[in-house]
Amino acid sequence: MVARTVDLRSDTVTKPTETMRAAMATAEVDDDILGADPTAFRLESEVAKIMGKEAGLFVSSGTMGNLISVLVHCDIRGSEVILGDNSHIHIYENGGISTIGGVHPRPVKNNEDGTMDIDSIEVAIRDPRGELVFPTTKLICLENSHANSGGRCLSAEYTDRVGELAKKHGLKLHIDGARIFNASVALGVPVQRLVQAADSVS
């Protein structure tokens, strides 16, 4: 039996094909800041449609996409985000959310499959009556697929349950979707369905 490893850690590991390079070289471009770049606009519109979201924003990296999403939802310095203790945002992007946004991470233990226990998430949500002395919980973050759990995929049903919990407490839900298309293929579920409960997805 032959075992083959496919390295999906990063788009810098997965190199573009010659056809992809040619498409980039011949793409119609203009000033994106002024909203005049037709290629960026088409990309943003297409991805928003695929995700089932109102709009999209093209940024230069997944880290930037996660940072912007966290800062949009945690719009007051001293806000708190609940995320997995083994999640990409907590392990590799924590410096950005805390330094730039003043956002406090509240890690909850990740299970082997990348999920966090729903009850543990709920216990981690701060009582807003304690906002004088504690950070205010504003956001829950999930990662799909979950890189540090061996690329495990989170089901739409699990994400829905986390989304329901977020709504119950007036919180937002963000999905680090760096490998969301891989999760979609592996689960046989459209991307739009996997992120349906989320307020944002990178």
Secondary structure, DSSP 8 states (H G I E B T S, - for coil): --------S-TTTS---HHHHHHHHH-----TTTT--HHHHHHHHHHHHHHT-S-----S-HHHHHHHHHHHHS-STTEEEEEETTSHHHHHSHHHHHHTT--EEEEE---TTS---HHHHHHHS--GGGTTTS-EEEEEEEESSBGGGTSB---HHHHHHHHHHHHHTT-EEEEE-TTHHHHHHHHT--HHHHTTT-SEE-
